[in-house]
Amino acid sequence: MSLSPRFRSGSVLQALFDSLHERWFCPPPSRHRASGFPLPQAMFALVLIASSYAIPDLAWGQSVDSAKPYPNRAVRFVVPYPPGGAPDQVARLLGQRLYESTGQTFVIDNRPGASGIVGSELVAKGAADGYTVLVTTNTTAAANLSLFKKLPYDPQKDFAAVSRLCMLALLLVVKPDFNAQSLREFVRYAKTRAEPLSVGYWSAGSQVSAALLKSLGGVDLLVVPYKGAAPAMTDVMAGQISLTFADFAAGFAQVKAGKLKGLGVTSPLRSGLAPELPALAEEMPGFDVTTWIGLAVPAGTPRENIRRLAEAAHREAAKPDVKTRFTAMGLDLALLGPDEFALFIDSEVSKWARQVKAAGIEPE
């Protein structure tokens, strides 16, 4: 009896294997009792010996062949928001295309909570190997530094930038039967109310948008925190809150379905996807909130893995059919590589600090 090819390199191990086989598995019947080693125990001992040579390459979460280029096993995309929003939809679309091109599974792991802090902290404390990836945004990478007095992670020190994928504006949505048919009517109606309107926010973009609506529009608002755009929109439809700022990927589909009414967009110009909706800046000059989505990994991740992930993501995102899907979700493809994205994040930290301050938001 011979070992499998995996074990043949060690002649000592082969000799031991043959000796054990001869002594415990093929002795004459009279030797079964004389050996003093019952057959099941012999088998167990043999398995232990063989496994001691095999286990090192089978450590938890590692590929049998670690020499294969990255990625050579499943990759986890941690989305710090609930399913349904733009970060989630981008992760699912990109993950599917990366699976098709690399043959490796890209698992979507939604970890919502606290303006993206829950999921971001998880990745920041994860293994720096490229197999746990944060679907990051302007909120998690930049604005949270100004929105919170203390974070359980450092957005600039605990992550390595991989790729900026897209830019997007937000959409002001209300119930279809809301007492206003246009942005101008909305502002006029909100100013005449005795009680404030309630607005749900779930990210830095939506929180700053709500604050700008209050300061630039002179609208009295009661702000209510949510874990994501989808639950905030659900409460708008149910009449639990008056309005929210949803990303186009989640909100525009509800507008087209007649479940919500869109009143305006947060970008300085109208969106090509919905040119009938005015920019909020048309009624409130200076209103400009543009957000983005990208990928980041824990600091210390091998540079080669970062490069390979960025190149694969860009290759898939730039394909015409994927770009068309992005456009349909109200996303503008805006690819940046690791170095450029890192510089962009640095500039975003300063930008969002100014916006948070100008909006009059006090850090929590």
C-alpha beads as a LAMMPS data file, in Angstrom:
LAMMPS data file: protein, C-alpha beads

364 atoms
363 bonds

1 atom types
1 bond types

-500.0 500.0 xlo xhi
-500.0 500.0 ylo yhi
-500.0 500.0 zlo zhi

Masses

1 110.0

Atoms # bond

1 1 1 0.000 0.000 0.000
2 1 1 1.377 3.451 -0.946
3 1 1 0.741 6.957 0.227
4 1 1 -0.980 9.456 -2.029
5 1 1 1.391 11.641 -4.120
6 1 1 1.024 14.400 -1.524
7 1 1 2.856 12.281 1.086
8 1 1 5.469 10.530 -1.075
9 1 1 8.153 13.163 -0.664
10 1 1 9.171 11.840 2.761
11 1 1 10.740 8.375 2.634
12 1 1 10.699 8.160 6.428
13 1 1 6.967 8.760 6.494
14 1 1 6.480 6.113 3.740
15 1 1 8.483 3.583 5.728
16 1 1 6.499 4.337 8.870
17 1 1 3.272 4.002 6.917
18 1 1 4.337 0.609 5.502
19 1 1 5.444 -0.624 8.926
20 1 1 2.173 0.361 10.556
21 1 1 0.203 -1.160 7.717
22 1 1 2.081 -4.457 7.969
23 1 1 1.906 -4.604 11.783
24 1 1 -1.708 -3.552 12.353
25 1 1 -3.640 -4.067 9.152
26 1 1 -2.099 -7.151 7.462
27 1 1 -0.762 -9.431 10.257
28 1 1 -1.841 -13.071 10.490
29 1 1 -4.916 -13.607 12.702
30 1 1 -2.786 -14.795 15.630
31 1 1 -1.035 -11.435 15.789
32 1 1 -4.229 -9.377 16.181
33 1 1 -4.354 -10.333 19.847
34 1 1 -0.598 -10.357 20.396
35 1 1 -0.098 -6.847 19.090
36 1 1 -2.066 -5.395 21.990
37 1 1 -3.223 -2.580 19.713
38 1 1 -6.849 -2.877 18.604
39 1 1 -7.505 -2.220 14.942
40 1 1 -9.643 0.970 15.453
41 1 1 -6.903 2.541 17.556
42 1 1 -4.354 1.695 14.903
43 1 1 -6.411 3.397 12.267
44 1 1 -6.796 6.488 14.472
45 1 1 -3.054 6.651 15.102
46 1 1 -2.366 6.398 11.405
47 1 1 -4.778 9.238 10.637
48 1 1 -3.127 11.437 13.277
49 1 1 0.325 10.836 11.837
50 1 1 -0.748 11.564 8.294
51 1 1 -2.770 14.612 9.255
52 1 1 0.191 16.169 11.043
53 1 1 1.764 16.505 7.611
54 1 1 -1.372 17.705 5.906
55 1 1 -2.911 20.208 8.333
56 1 1 -0.418 23.101 8.002
57 1 1 -1.665 23.814 4.469
58 1 1 -5.288 23.604 5.543
59 1 1 -5.312 26.361 8.151
60 1 1 -8.701 28.018 8.655
61 1 1 -9.665 30.200 5.738
62 1 1 -6.525 29.511 3.676
63 1 1 -6.234 27.932 0.283
64 1 1 -4.647 24.506 -0.110
65 1 1 -2.344 26.088 -2.686
66 1 1 -1.278 29.408 -1.165
67 1 1 1.082 29.979 -4.088
68 1 1 -1.849 30.744 -6.378
69 1 1 -2.350 34.449 -7.112
70 1 1 -4.959 36.494 -5.250
71 1 1 -7.827 35.832 -4.976
72 1 1 -7.592 32.070 -4.468
73 1 1 -10.537 31.667 -2.077
74 1 1 -13.774 33.407 -1.167
75 1 1 -13.727 37.174 -0.602
76 1 1 -16.142 38.927 1.749
77 1 1 -17.598 42.321 0.824
78 1 1 -18.759 43.980 4.054
79 1 1 -21.513 46.494 3.319
80 1 1 -22.053 48.801 6.334
81 1 1 -25.675 49.438 5.324
82 1 1 -28.808 47.280 4.954
83 1 1 -29.762 45.538 1.695
84 1 1 -31.402 47.647 -0.989
85 1 1 -29.328 50.841 -0.949
86 1 1 -26.699 51.917 -3.465
87 1 1 -23.671 50.450 -1.588
88 1 1 -25.448 47.093 -1.357
89 1 1 -26.525 47.087 -5.013
90 1 1 -23.040 48.052 -6.188
91 1 1 -21.478 45.310 -4.050
92 1 1 -23.855 42.659 -5.391
93 1 1 -23.414 43.637 -9.020
94 1 1 -19.637 43.888 -8.757
95 1 1 -19.361 40.734 -6.652
96 1 1 -21.262 38.706 -9.235
97 1 1 -19.099 39.966 -12.074
98 1 1 -15.893 39.325 -10.115
99 1 1 -17.080 35.796 -9.408
100 1 1 -17.588 35.239 -13.123
101 1 1 -14.136 36.587 -13.989
102 1 1 -12.074 35.075 -11.140
103 1 1 -13.984 31.906 -10.299
104 1 1 -13.960 32.875 -6.616
105 1 1 -17.069 33.614 -4.567
106 1 1 -17.622 37.185 -3.373
107 1 1 -19.894 37.007 -0.323
108 1 1 -22.022 40.065 0.544
109 1 1 -22.135 40.649 4.302
110 1 1 -24.486 43.476 5.345
111 1 1 -23.462 44.969 8.706
112 1 1 -25.567 48.138 9.150
113 1 1 -25.634 50.507 12.078
114 1 1 -24.408 53.844 13.436
115 1 1 -23.792 55.588 10.087
116 1 1 -21.678 52.717 8.829
117 1 1 -19.523 52.454 11.959
118 1 1 -20.501 48.852 12.775
119 1 1 -19.359 47.396 9.472
120 1 1 -16.317 49.642 9.222
121 1 1 -15.040 48.626 12.636
122 1 1 -15.455 44.968 11.704
123 1 1 -13.224 45.347 8.656
124 1 1 -10.704 47.609 10.419
125 1 1 -10.076 44.846 12.963
126 1 1 -10.077 42.058 10.374
127 1 1 -7.191 40.175 8.800
128 1 1 -5.051 42.297 6.500
129 1 1 -4.996 39.815 3.637
130 1 1 -7.428 41.223 1.075
131 1 1 -10.189 38.714 1.763
132 1 1 -12.295 41.075 3.897
133 1 1 -13.194 44.203 1.934
134 1 1 -15.178 47.236 3.075
135 1 1 -17.646 48.768 0.640
136 1 1 -16.762 52.235 1.831
137 1 1 -18.440 55.599 1.281
138 1 1 -17.873 59.277 1.945
139 1 1 -19.613 58.692 5.283
140 1 1 -17.429 55.876 6.596
141 1 1 -14.136 57.129 5.137
142 1 1 -14.411 60.876 5.673
143 1 1 -17.491 62.480 7.206
144 1 1 -17.735 60.321 10.328
145 1 1 -14.564 61.985 11.591
146 1 1 -16.587 65.204 11.888
147 1 1 -19.939 63.682 12.827
148 1 1 -18.662 61.789 15.879
149 1 1 -16.398 62.850 18.708
150 1 1 -14.850 59.395 18.922
151 1 1 -14.760 56.489 16.499
152 1 1 -13.751 52.872 17.231
153 1 1 -11.582 52.997 14.114
154 1 1 -9.373 55.544 12.358
155 1 1 -10.611 56.011 8.769
156 1 1 -7.212 57.209 7.582
157 1 1 -4.874 54.880 9.503
158 1 1 -6.839 51.631 9.733
159 1 1 -7.627 51.234 6.031
160 1 1 -5.855 51.033 2.705
161 1 1 -7.686 52.517 -0.268
162 1 1 -8.418 50.139 -3.143
163 1 1 -10.758 51.819 -5.601
164 1 1 -13.291 54.585 -5.972
165 1 1 -16.113 53.196 -8.069
166 1 1 -18.845 55.787 -8.557
167 1 1 -20.358 59.122 -7.561
168 1 1 -24.027 59.747 -6.824
169 1 1 -26.515 62.326 -5.646
170 1 1 -29.403 61.857 -3.244
171 1 1 -33.093 62.206 -3.914
172 1 1 -35.569 64.074 -1.690
173 1 1 -38.634 61.806 -1.420
174 1 1 -42.040 62.095 0.283
175 1 1 -45.321 60.154 0.176
176 1 1 -47.258 60.375 -3.103
177 1 1 -50.117 62.213 -1.351
178 1 1 -47.846 64.771 0.315
179 1 1 -49.310 68.309 0.367
180 1 1 -46.919 69.591 -2.288
181 1 1 -46.465 68.770 -5.951
182 1 1 -43.147 70.524 -6.478
183 1 1 -40.015 71.558 -4.634
184 1 1 -41.204 75.172 -4.451
185 1 1 -44.563 74.110 -2.989
186 1 1 -42.772 71.829 -0.533
187 1 1 -40.611 74.655 0.831
188 1 1 -43.607 76.982 1.070
189 1 1 -45.740 74.348 2.818
190 1 1 -42.971 73.369 5.260
191 1 1 -42.450 76.983 6.299
192 1 1 -46.134 77.445 7.161
193 1 1 -46.484 74.360 9.332
194 1 1 -46.913 74.813 13.066
195 1 1 -44.996 71.595 13.751
196 1 1 -41.713 70.464 12.191
197 1 1 -41.563 67.870 9.448
198 1 1 -39.715 64.670 10.371
199 1 1 -36.803 63.615 8.162
200 1 1 -34.972 60.289 8.283
201 1 1 -31.208 60.246 7.821
202 1 1 -28.893 57.239 7.527
203 1 1 -25.580 58.582 6.261
204 1 1 -23.474 61.715 6.237
205 1 1 -24.951 62.687 2.883
206 1 1 -28.526 62.403 4.110
207 1 1 -27.727 64.064 7.437
208 1 1 -25.969 67.022 5.824
209 1 1 -28.765 67.266 3.240
210 1 1 -31.342 67.493 6.025
211 1 1 -29.289 70.169 7.787
212 1 1 -28.931 72.183 4.557
213 1 1 -32.658 71.912 3.907
214 1 1 -33.191 73.361 7.345
215 1 1 -30.612 76.155 7.086
216 1 1 -30.868 77.136 3.407
217 1 1 -34.566 76.474 3.014
218 1 1 -35.651 77.831 6.377
219 1 1 -37.548 74.589 7.022
220 1 1 -38.110 73.353 10.577
221 1 1 -37.174 69.667 10.763
222 1 1 -37.081 66.875 13.322
223 1 1 -34.244 64.511 12.362
224 1 1 -34.593 60.773 12.955
225 1 1 -31.635 58.354 12.548
226 1 1 -31.939 55.145 10.507
227 1 1 -29.604 52.274 9.625
228 1 1 -30.090 52.708 5.884
229 1 1 -32.054 54.261 3.050
230 1 1 -34.419 51.308 2.651
231 1 1 -35.876 51.376 6.196
232 1 1 -36.145 55.177 6.051
233 1 1 -38.102 54.982 2.789
234 1 1 -40.336 52.286 4.250
235 1 1 -41.295 54.630 7.072
236 1 1 -41.941 57.471 4.626
237 1 1 -44.328 55.236 2.682
238 1 1 -46.005 54.198 5.933
239 1 1 -46.388 57.807 7.076
240 1 1 -44.126 57.355 10.100
241 1 1 -41.839 60.178 8.945
242 1 1 -42.401 62.998 6.447
243 1 1 -39.400 62.661 4.153
244 1 1 -35.935 61.286 3.630
245 1 1 -32.980 61.665 1.300
246 1 1 -32.483 58.361 -0.518
247 1 1 -29.751 57.385 -2.937
248 1 1 -30.916 57.085 -6.530
249 1 1 -30.288 53.339 -6.653
250 1 1 -32.922 52.753 -3.989
251 1 1 -35.175 55.790 -4.228
252 1 1 -35.753 56.291 -7.930
253 1 1 -37.227 52.814 -8.402
254 1 1 -39.815 53.616 -5.733
255 1 1 -40.576 56.932 -7.429
256 1 1 -41.092 55.245 -10.799
257 1 1 -43.332 52.650 -9.124
258 1 1 -45.489 55.422 -7.667
259 1 1 -44.736 54.452 -4.073
260 1 1 -42.846 57.677 -3.383
261 1 1 -42.775 61.173 -4.852
262 1 1 -39.438 62.716 -5.827
263 1 1 -39.131 66.461 -5.264
264 1 1 -35.500 67.200 -6.077
265 1 1 -31.872 66.057 -6.177
266 1 1 -28.941 67.118 -4.014
267 1 1 -26.430 67.559 -6.858
268 1 1 -25.823 71.122 -8.095
269 1 1 -27.308 70.196 -11.492
270 1 1 -30.267 68.058 -12.528
271 1 1 -29.706 64.349 -13.041
272 1 1 -29.678 62.946 -16.556
273 1 1 -31.619 59.967 -15.238
274 1 1 -34.483 62.161 -14.017
275 1 1 -34.197 65.578 -15.686
276 1 1 -37.755 66.422 -14.643
277 1 1 -36.620 66.643 -11.001
278 1 1 -35.063 69.996 -10.088
279 1 1 -31.774 70.398 -8.286
280 1 1 -32.414 71.621 -4.742
281 1 1 -29.949 74.395 -5.533
282 1 1 -32.546 75.903 -7.889
283 1 1 -34.631 76.870 -4.873
284 1 1 -31.820 76.952 -2.304
285 1 1 -28.604 78.309 -3.878
286 1 1 -25.499 76.623 -2.516
287 1 1 -27.171 73.258 -1.928
288 1 1 -24.664 70.626 -3.086
289 1 1 -24.287 67.141 -1.622
290 1 1 -22.519 64.563 -3.771
291 1 1 -21.575 61.169 -2.356
292 1 1 -19.479 58.223 -3.532
293 1 1 -18.834 54.498 -3.126
294 1 1 -15.531 52.619 -3.186
295 1 1 -13.557 49.696 -1.793
296 1 1 -11.065 49.601 1.096
297 1 1 -9.200 46.898 3.005
298 1 1 -7.482 46.747 6.397
299 1 1 -4.182 48.600 6.605
300 1 1 -1.235 46.295 6.026
301 1 1 -2.896 44.284 3.274
302 1 1 -0.263 43.154 0.732
303 1 1 0.155 45.743 -1.985
304 1 1 -0.087 43.100 -4.698
305 1 1 -3.502 41.973 -3.461
306 1 1 -4.720 45.584 -3.417
307 1 1 -3.477 46.084 -6.963
308 1 1 -5.086 42.909 -8.263
309 1 1 -8.431 43.695 -6.608
310 1 1 -8.462 47.255 -7.933
311 1 1 -7.613 46.136 -11.462
312 1 1 -10.266 43.411 -11.433
313 1 1 -12.917 45.793 -10.061
314 1 1 -12.095 48.457 -12.655
315 1 1 -12.064 45.946 -15.483
316 1 1 -15.556 44.716 -14.591
317 1 1 -17.057 48.119 -13.710
318 1 1 -15.909 49.623 -17.013
319 1 1 -17.646 46.997 -19.148
320 1 1 -20.520 48.534 -21.139
321 1 1 -23.275 46.390 -19.628
322 1 1 -22.117 47.089 -16.056
323 1 1 -21.771 50.797 -16.799
324 1 1 -25.328 50.743 -18.162
325 1 1 -26.542 49.144 -14.943
326 1 1 -24.753 51.838 -12.933
327 1 1 -26.373 54.575 -15.000
328 1 1 -29.805 53.015 -14.496
329 1 1 -29.217 53.228 -10.744
330 1 1 -28.294 56.915 -10.962
331 1 1 -24.587 56.234 -10.433
332 1 1 -21.795 57.947 -12.362
333 1 1 -18.800 55.700 -12.972
334 1 1 -15.781 57.501 -11.474
335 1 1 -12.885 55.064 -11.168
336 1 1 -9.767 55.865 -9.160
337 1 1 -6.895 53.504 -8.393
338 1 1 -5.396 52.911 -4.921
339 1 1 -3.010 55.886 -4.823
340 1 1 -5.421 58.375 -6.394
341 1 1 -8.258 57.155 -4.206
342 1 1 -6.145 57.612 -1.060
343 1 1 -5.436 61.227 -2.018
344 1 1 -9.106 61.773 -2.838
345 1 1 -10.141 60.476 0.611
346 1 1 -7.723 62.903 2.265
347 1 1 -9.371 65.781 0.423
348 1 1 -12.831 64.456 1.318
349 1 1 -12.028 64.530 5.041
350 1 1 -11.471 68.286 4.785
351 1 1 -14.470 68.811 2.501
352 1 1 -16.930 66.995 4.751
353 1 1 -15.541 68.737 7.829
354 1 1 -16.447 72.046 6.156
355 1 1 -19.881 70.786 5.108
356 1 1 -20.735 69.417 8.544
357 1 1 -19.671 72.685 10.161
358 1 1 -21.554 74.813 7.610
359 1 1 -24.670 72.714 8.156
360 1 1 -24.487 73.404 11.882
361 1 1 -24.239 69.744 12.885
362 1 1 -22.732 69.113 16.299
363 1 1 -20.648 65.890 16.568
364 1 1 -22.198 63.130 18.645

Bonds

1 1 1 2
2 1 2 3
3 1 3 4
4 1 4 5
5 1 5 6
6 1 6 7
7 1 7 8
8 1 8 9
9 1 9 10
10 1 10 11
11 1 11 12
12 1 12 13
13 1 13 14
14 1 14 15
15 1 15 16
16 1 16 17
17 1 17 18
18 1 18 19
19 1 19 20
20 1 20 21
21 1 21 22
22 1 22 23
23 1 23 24
24 1 24 25
25 1 25 26
26 1 26 27
27 1 27 28
28 1 28 29
29 1 29 30
30 1 30 31
31 1 31 32
32 1 32 33
33 1 33 34
34 1 34 35
35 1 35 36
36 1 36 37
37 1 37 38
38 1 38 39
39 1 39 40
40 1 40 41
41 1 41 42
42 1 42 43
43 1 43 44
44 1 44 45
45 1 45 46
46 1 46 47
47 1 47 48
48 1 48 49
49 1 49 50
50 1 50 51
51 1 51 52
52 1 52 53
53 1 53 54
54 1 54 55
55 1 55 56
56 1 56 57
57 1 57 58
58 1 58 59
59 1 59 60
60 1 60 61
61 1 61 62
62 1 62 63
63 1 63 64
64 1 64 65
65 1 65 66
66 1 66 67
67 1 67 68
68 1 68 69
69 1 69 70
70 1 70 71
71 1 71 72
72 1 72 73
73 1 73 74
74 1 74 75
75 1 75 76
76 1 76 77
77 1 77 78
78 1 78 79
79 1 79 80
80 1 80 81
81 1 81 82
82 1 82 83
83 1 83 84
84 1 84 85
85 1 85 86
86 1 86 87
87 1 87 88
88 1 88 89
89 1 89 90
90 1 90 91
91 1 91 92
92 1 92 93
93 1 93 94
94 1 94 95
95 1 95 96
96 1 96 97
97 1 97 98
98 1 98 99
99 1 99 100
100 1 100 101
101 1 101 102
102 1 102 103
103 1 103 104
104 1 104 105
105 1 105 106
106 1 106 107
107 1 107 108
108 1 108 109
109 1 109 110
110 1 110 111
111 1 111 112
112 1 112 113
113 1 113 114
114 1 114 115
115 1 115 116
116 1 116 117
117 1 117 118
118 1 118 119
119 1 119 120
120 1 120 121
121 1 121 122
122 1 122 123
123 1 123 124
124 1 124 125
125 1 125 126
126 1 126 127
127 1 127 128
128 1 128 129
129 1 129 130
130 1 130 131
131 1 131 132
132 1 132 133
133 1 133 134
134 1 134 135
135 1 135 136
136 1 136 137
137 1 137 138
138 1 138 139
139 1 139 140
140 1 140 141
141 1 141 142
142 1 142 143
143 1 143 144
144 1 144 145
145 1 145 146
146 1 146 147
147 1 147 148
148 1 148 149
149 1 149 150
150 1 150 151
151 1 151 152
152 1 152 153
153 1 153 154
154 1 154 155
155 1 155 156
156 1 156 157
157 1 157 158
158 1 158 159
159 1 159 160
160 1 160 161
161 1 161 162
162 1 162 163
163 1 163 164
164 1 164 165
165 1 165 166
166 1 166 167
167 1 167 168
168 1 168 169
169 1 169 170
170 1 170 171
171 1 171 172
172 1 172 173
173 1 173 174
174 1 174 175
175 1 175 176
176 1 176 177
177 1 177 178
178 1 178 179
179 1 179 180
180 1 180 181
181 1 181 182
182 1 182 183
183 1 183 184
184 1 184 185
185 1 185 186
186 1 186 187
187 1 187 188
188 1 188 189
189 1 189 190
190 1 190 191
191 1 191 192
192 1 192 193
193 1 193 194
194 1 194 195
195 1 195 196
196 1 196 197
197 1 197 198
198 1 198 199
199 1 199 200
200 1 200 201
201 1 201 202
202 1 202 203
203 1 203 204
204 1 204 205
205 1 205 206
206 1 206 207
207 1 207 208
208 1 208 209
209 1 209 210
210 1 210 211
211 1 211 212
212 1 212 213
213 1 213 214
214 1 214 215
215 1 215 216
216 1 216 217
217 1 217 218
218 1 218 219
219 1 219 220
220 1 220 221
221 1 221 222
222 1 222 223
223 1 223 224
224 1 224 225
225 1 225 226
226 1 226 227
227 1 227 228
228 1 228 229
229 1 229 230
230 1 230 231
231 1 231 232
232 1 232 233
233 1 233 234
234 1 234 235
235 1 235 236
236 1 236 237
237 1 237 238
238 1 238 239
239 1 239 240
240 1 240 241
241 1 241 242
242 1 242 243
243 1 243 244
244 1 244 245
245 1 245 246
246 1 246 247
247 1 247 248
248 1 248 249
249 1 249 250
250 1 250 251
251 1 251 252
252 1 252 253
253 1 253 254
254 1 254 255
255 1 255 256
256 1 256 257
257 1 257 258
258 1 258 259
259 1 259 260
260 1 260 261
261 1 261 262
262 1 262 263
263 1 263 264
264 1 264 265
265 1 265 266
266 1 266 267
267 1 267 268
268 1 268 269
269 1 269 270
270 1 270 271
271 1 271 272
272 1 272 273
273 1 273 274
274 1 274 275
275 1 275 276
276 1 276 277
277 1 277 278
278 1 278 279
279 1 279 280
280 1 280 281
281 1 281 282
282 1 282 283
283 1 283 284
284 1 284 285
285 1 285 286
286 1 286 287
287 1 287 288
288 1 288 289
289 1 289 290
290 1 290 291
291 1 291 292
292 1 292 293
293 1 293 294
294 1 294 295
295 1 295 296
296 1 296 297
297 1 297 298
298 1 298 299
299 1 299 300
300 1 300 301
301 1 301 302
302 1 302 303
303 1 303 304
304 1 304 305
305 1 305 306
306 1 306 307
307 1 307 308
308 1 308 309
309 1 309 310
310 1 310 311
311 1 311 312
312 1 312 313
313 1 313 314
314 1 314 315
315 1 315 316
316 1 316 317
317 1 317 318
318 1 318 319
319 1 319 320
320 1 320 321
321 1 321 322
322 1 322 323
323 1 323 324
324 1 324 325
325 1 325 326
326 1 326 327
327 1 327 328
328 1 328 329
329 1 329 330
330 1 330 331
331 1 331 332
332 1 332 333
333 1 333 334
334 1 334 335
335 1 335 336
336 1 336 337
337 1 337 338
338 1 338 339
339 1 339 340
340 1 340 341
341 1 341 342
342 1 342 343
343 1 343 344
344 1 344 345
345 1 345 346
346 1 346 347
347 1 347 348
348 1 348 349
349 1 349 350
350 1 350 351
351 1 351 352
352 1 352 353
353 1 353 354
354 1 354 355
355 1 355 356
356 1 356 357
357 1 357 358
358 1 358 359
359 1 359 360
360 1 360 361
361 1 361 362
362 1 362 363
363 1 363 364
